[in-house]
Amino acid sequence: ARARRGKGLLGRARARVKAFLKFGSEHDGAIWALALPSYGTALLDPLATLIDSAMVGRLGAVPLGGIGAANPLCSYISWMFFFLSVTTTSSVAASLAVDNRRKARRQVADATWIAMGIGLIAAVAMCIAAPRLMSVVAANNAPVQPHAVAYLRTRAAGAPATLALFVFSGAFRGHQDLRTPLYASIMANGVNLMLDAVLMFGFGLGTWGAGAATAASQYAAAAVLLYYLVKLDRVRLSDLAWPPPAAAAVFAVLRPGLTLVARKVLENLSFAMSVSYAATLGVAQLASQEIARTVWIIAGTSWWPLSTVVLTLCARLNAEKRSFAVERVVHRTLRFGLLIAGVTASLVALSSQYLPLLFGADSALKPVAARVLRFASLTFPLAALVDISEAFSMSRGEYAFQTAVMSASFAVVLGGLSYIKRSRLGIGALWCVTTSFFLTRAVINLTRLLFMSRNRPDTSAELSDSEDEASELSSLAAT
């Protein structure tokens, strides 16, 4: 009797594990049809940046230092306005869900006008303020400042194209198309590398040429995406003609956008305060923090594309009010994200003694960096949960809610940093604070997701239609 009961319990446990692993598997085709090109884009950009930096490095340490001083500001400006991609994805998907292609085209055109306007303002502001900004960023290194100013000004010229790219990419995502942006990214990186060689070495333009090559590649990619948007009738040139959008249309784009900008500012402040505290602990701790940041960014490309998939798929499904399919897509993608992040975390933890050597760590820095990398690897699964669950929320247009979540997490970081400063704790305590930053966001988002799942009407009709929905999504994504 005991043996039979034991077999029964084991069988039920196996059945539950099998059901857990198979939950939502009918959507695997749609998920991976979108994930693969998204992975291609995510892996291509860091590789091109690495090659770009290597080419600039041939100019010498001073020009490379100038680009290193200007690049964070360029990235920060870009990511502040990434909301244009998120909001365009959701709005276009919502319009297509009710078969209103005319409205979808108008939304793309309005967002393009706004992106170009913001881009022009940002470009002029960066060109004017470049000397002052670089005198602050590189205050202790006067030789790099001219190179940093030249690079920043030429990169700034590409700001309108960069922001237009966000809109065009969002439009393609709204149409469940991630392949065309990948092709445009491949072409843009090819143009960038070719122009780097021509302008930097052929014409001897140095860092000015490096910035001009990057700006030109952004305009080339934007032109390719606009061409295909027009060709596929996803926007018309007449939609982009004068006059610009009315104030109401501008406000409709900027209202959620400003909310997401505030969210991004809080996120960047959280990381900046952590780096600032690491600097007070010593040179080794600060260098270790930078090594961990770089490894973290590279490792993040293993799960970030899945959040793009969730945003893309769920924007359409939410607009069509297919809540059953949304739940299964999100839960399935969360399983993939946890698995991938867990494997990545294990690899980083196991190689933590060797990774610092890639950054030239000496015998004093290596053990500190290895310890920090082990702390950082623990946050990977949490970060994957956060990115995917937040993408689901963004697909529903819950921008204010996500800003509130970020505000709560920022408050946790403030409190944690205040405590460890008073207690004079070390780098381990700092990473505990960083973990609490991700944990707060994960708990709030997952709790809300579970609450929504329990309160969703679960009908047999939805269950019977699930495989048909999955087949339709797979076909659309593959097309």
Secondary structure, DSSP 8 states (H G I E B T S, - for coil): -HHHHHHHHHHHHHHHHHHHHHTTGGGHHHHHHHHHHHHHHHHHHHHHHHHHHHHHHTT-HHHHHHHHHHHHHHHHHHHHTTHHHHHHHHHHHHHHHTT-HHHHHHHHHHHHHHHHHHHHHHHHHHHHHHHHHHHHHTTT-GGGHHHHHHHHHHHHTTHHHHHHHHHHHHHHHHTT--HHHHHHHHHHHHHHHHHIIIIIIIS--HHHHHHHHHHHHHHHHHHHHHHHHHHTTSS-TTTTSSS---HHHHHHHHHHHHHHHHHHHHHHHHHHHHHHHHHHH-HHHHHHHHHHHHHHHHHHTTTHHHHHHHHHHHHHHHHTT-HHHHHHHHHHHHHHHHHHHHHHHHHHHHTTTTGGGGGT--TTHHHHHHHHHHHHHTTHHHHHHHHHHHHHHHHTT-HHHHHHHHHHHHHHHHHHHHHHHHHT--HHHHHHHHHHHHHHHHHHHHHHHHHHHHTS---HHHHHHHHHHHHHHHHHHH-
